[in-house]
């Protein structure tokens, strides 16, 4: 039973780590796109530039929210495994 609990905890931590990595990579791709947006906006003027700049500002704020490196880095909580979670590991 102790081994099953340990395996469950390790699987959960691995899943969280992989989700964070995927979110970090996604944020990096979004930042690349935002940089291209900013470059393109430099060639716009008037209402078109204003609308694009508003979109750029929102996108920049969004990336800051979804990048896991902008959040507290800590060990994820270890929820108590359910009986069925442990049965799968025995």
C-alpha positions in Angstrom: 0.0 0.0 0.0 2.8 2.4 0.8 4.4 1.8 -2.6 1.1 2.4 -4.3 0.8 5.7 -2.5 4.3 6.7 -3.4 3.7 5.8 -7.1 0.5 7.8 -7.1 2.2 10.8 -5.6 5.1 10.6 -8.1 2.7 10.2 -11.1 0.8 13.3 -9.9 3.9 15.4 -9.6 5.2 14.3 -13.0 1.8 15.3 -14.5 2.0 18.7 -12.9 5.6 19.2 -14.0 4.8 18.3 -17.6 1.7 20.6 -17.6 3.9 23.4 -16.4 6.5 22.8 -19.1 3.8 22.7 -21.8 2.4 26.0 -20.5 5.9 27.5 -20.4 6.6 26.5 -24.0 3.2 27.8 -25.1 3.9 31.1 -23.4 7.2 31.3 -25.3 5.5 30.7 -28.6 3.0 33.4 -27.7 5.8 35.8 -26.9 7.3 35.2 -30.3 4.0 35.9 -32.0 3.6 39.1 -29.8 7.0 40.3 -30.9 5.9 39.8 -34.6 2.7 41.6 -33.8 4.6 44.6 -32.3 6.8 44.7 -35.4 3.8 44.7 -37.7 2.0 47.4 -35.7 5.0 49.6 -36.3 4.0 49.9 -39.9 0.3 50.8 -39.1 -1.2 54.1 -38.4 -4.4 55.6 -37.1 -7.4 53.5 -36.0 -5.8 50.3 -37.3 -2.7 50.9 -35.1 -4.8 51.8 -32.1 -6.9 48.6 -32.4 -3.9 46.5 -32.9 -2.1 48.1 -29.9 -5.1 47.3 -27.7 -5.0 43.7 -28.9 -1.2 43.6 -28.3 -1.6 44.9 -24.7 -4.2 42.3 -23.9 -2.1 39.5 -25.4 1.0 40.6 -23.4 -1.0 40.5 -20.2 -2.5 37.2 -21.1 1.0 35.6 -21.6 2.1 36.9 -18.2 -0.9 35.2 -16.6 -0.4 31.8 -18.3 3.4 31.5 -17.9 3.9 29.2 -14.9 7.3 30.9 -14.2 5.3 34.1 -13.3 3.7 32.1 -10.5 5.0 30.8 -7.2 7.2 27.8 -7.8 6.6 25.1 -5.2 6.0 21.4 -4.8 2.4 20.8 -5.8 0.0 19.6 -3.1 -0.3 15.8 -2.7 -4.0 15.1 -2.5 -5.0 11.9 -0.7 -5.3 9.2 -3.3 -8.7 7.5 -3.7 -9.0 3.8 -3.4 -9.4 3.3 -7.1 -6.2 5.3 -7.7 -4.3 2.9 -5.5 -5.9 -0.3 -6.9 -4.5 0.7 -10.3 -0.9 0.7 -8.8 -1.0 -2.5 -6.7 
